[in-house]
């Protein structure tokens, strides 16, 4: 009886409303699921997860790649990972100064929690996005 072999690569598609952010054969993916980070390898059991702001990392052609994704879903199949994200940005393209300013603005809004003009949920989401962008940018070696 022939022994079944697992695939060595998995197809990764990262899609945002604006563009196809990645379409590559990869050897592994780590993504920010709602209940924590998930490590995906070829042959993974099927699953569907909600995404939260955070770093998505993958290895393609022996090189490590890092992106920040904000909100969305990921469908994992044995031979494919499909990420549908609100936004996806390569770590090297993150404007750290802009992300710092967004973080500061969100923190200032959150300090005004008694102000009825401030949408607290929106301010918390903005803070999570800014923190995710900053943490992802730090993963790139200088």
MARFILO-445765 format. One record per residue (C-alpha): residue in three letters; x, y, z. Coordinates in Angstrom, 1 decimal, padded with zeros to 4 digits, always signed. Each point is the difference from the previous one (the first is absolute). Layout:
# residues N
ala | X | Y | Z
...
# end
This chain:
# residues 142
unk | +000.0 | +000.0 | +000.0
unk | +001.4 | +003.4 | -001.0
unk | +000.6 | +002.5 | +002.8
unk | -001.9 | +003.3 | -000.4
unk | +002.3 | +003.0 | +000.0
unk | -001.0 | +003.5 | +001.2
unk | +000.5 | +002.9 | -002.3
unk | +003.1 | +002.1 | +000.6
unk | -001.6 | +003.3 | -001.1
unk | -003.3 | +001.7 | +000.5
unk | -001.6 | +002.8 | -002.2
unk | -000.5 | +003.3 | +001.9
unk | -002.4 | +002.6 | -001.3
unk | -000.4 | +003.3 | +001.9
unk | -002.8 | +002.1 | -001.3
unk | -001.2 | +003.4 | +001.0
unk | -002.9 | +002.1 | -001.5
unk | +002.6 | +001.9 | -002.0
unk | +002.5 | -002.6 | -001.2
unk | +001.6 | -003.4 | +000.1
unk | +002.7 | +000.5 | +002.6
unk | +001.6 | -003.4 | -000.4
unk | -000.3 | -003.1 | -002.2
unk | +002.9 | -002.3 | +000.7
unk | +001.0 | -003.6 | +000.7
unk | +001.2 | -000.1 | +003.6
unk | +001.3 | -002.5 | +002.4
unk | -001.7 | +001.4 | +003.1
unk | -002.3 | +002.8 | +001.1
unk | -000.6 | +001.5 | +003.5
unk | -003.1 | +002.2 | +000.3
unk | -001.8 | +002.0 | +002.7
unk | -003.2 | -001.9 | +000.8
unk | -002.6 | +001.3 | +002.3
unk | +001.1 | -002.4 | +002.8
unk | +003.7 | +000.3 | -000.6
unk | +002.6 | -000.6 | -002.7
unk | -000.4 | -003.1 | -002.2
unk | +002.9 | -001.8 | -001.7
unk | -001.0 | -001.6 | -003.3
unk | +002.1 | -002.5 | -001.9
unk | -000.8 | -001.9 | -003.2
unk | -002.6 | -002.7 | +000.5
unk | -001.7 | +001.9 | +002.9
unk | -003.5 | -001.0 | +001.0
unk | -002.7 | +002.3 | -001.4
unk | -001.1 | +002.9 | +002.2
unk | -001.5 | +003.4 | -000.2
unk | +001.1 | +002.8 | +002.4
unk | -000.7 | +003.6 | +000.6
unk | +003.1 | +002.2 | -000.2
unk | +001.0 | +002.9 | +002.3
unk | +002.6 | +002.7 | -000.6
unk | +003.4 | -001.6 | +000.1
unk | +003.0 | -001.3 | -001.8
unk | -000.4 | -002.7 | -002.7
unk | +003.3 | -001.8 | -000.8
unk | +000.8 | -002.4 | -002.7
unk | +003.0 | -001.7 | -001.5
unk | +000.3 | -000.1 | -003.8
unk | +003.1 | -001.1 | -002.0
unk | +001.9 | -000.2 | +003.3
unk | -000.6 | +003.6 | +000.9
unk | -002.1 | +001.3 | +002.9
unk | -002.7 | +002.5 | -000.8
unk | -002.1 | +002.1 | +002.4
unk | -003.2 | +001.9 | -000.5
unk | -002.5 | +001.7 | +002.3
unk | -003.6 | -000.9 | -000.6
unk | -003.0 | +001.7 | +001.5
unk | -003.3 | -001.8 | +000.6
unk | -001.3 | -002.7 | -002.3
unk | -000.2 | -003.7 | -000.4
unk | +002.4 | -002.8 | -000.9
unk | -001.1 | -003.3 | -001.6
unk | +002.5 | -002.8 | +000.4
unk | -000.1 | -003.1 | -002.3
unk | +002.6 | -002.7 | -000.3
unk | +001.5 | +001.6 | -003.1
unk | -001.0 | +003.7 | +000.4
unk | -000.4 | +002.9 | +002.4
unk | -002.3 | +002.8 | -001.1
unk | +000.2 | +003.2 | +002.0
unk | -002.7 | +002.6 | -000.5
unk | +001.1 | +003.0 | +001.9
unk | -001.2 | +003.6 | +000.3
unk | +003.6 | +001.1 | -000.5
unk | +003.3 | -001.6 | -000.5
unk | +003.4 | +001.8 | +000.0
unk | +003.5 | -001.3 | -000.3
unk | +002.1 | +000.7 | +003.1
unk | +002.6 | +001.8 | -002.0
unk | -002.7 | +002.4 | -001.4
unk | -001.3 | +001.1 | +003.4
unk | +000.4 | +003.7 | +000.7
unk | +001.1 | -000.3 | +003.7
unk | -000.4 | +003.7 | +000.6
unk | -003.6 | +000.0 | -001.3
unk | -000.8 | -003.1 | +002.0
unk | +001.4 | +001.7 | +003.2
unk | -002.2 | +003.1 | -000.6
unk | -003.1 | -002.2 | -000.6
unk | +000.7 | -001.8 | +003.3
unk | +000.4 | +003.3 | +001.8
unk | -003.3 | +001.3 | -001.5
unk | -001.9 | -003.2 | +001.0
unk | +001.5 | +000.2 | +003.6
unk | -001.1 | +003.6 | +000.3
unk | -003.6 | -000.9 | -001.1
unk | -000.1 | -002.8 | +002.5
unk | +000.9 | +002.4 | +002.8
unk | -003.2 | +001.9 | -000.8
unk | -002.2 | -002.9 | +000.8
unk | -002.7 | +002.3 | +001.5
unk | -000.3 | +002.0 | -003.2
unk | -003.1 | -001.0 | -001.9
unk | +001.7 | +001.1 | -003.2
unk | +002.6 | -002.7 | +000.2
unk | -000.8 | -003.4 | -001.5
unk | +001.8 | -002.3 | +002.5
unk | -000.2 | -003.1 | -002.1
unk | +001.4 | +001.8 | -003.0
unk | +002.8 | +001.5 | +002.1
unk | +000.9 | -003.5 | +001.4
unk | +000.1 | -001.5 | -003.5
unk | +002.3 | +002.9 | -001.1
unk | +002.3 | -000.7 | +002.9
unk | +000.1 | -003.7 | -000.8
unk | +000.8 | +000.7 | -003.6
unk | +002.8 | +002.5 | +000.9
unk | +001.5 | -002.4 | +002.5
unk | -000.1 | -002.9 | -002.5
unk | +001.8 | +002.2 | -002.6
unk | +002.7 | +001.1 | +002.4
unk | +000.6 | -003.6 | +001.3
unk | +000.2 | -001.3 | -003.5
unk | +002.4 | +002.7 | -001.1
unk | +002.3 | -001.0 | +002.9
unk | +000.3 | -003.5 | -001.4
unk | +002.1 | +001.2 | -003.0
unk | +003.7 | -000.1 | +000.8
unk | +001.8 | +003.2 | -000.5
# end
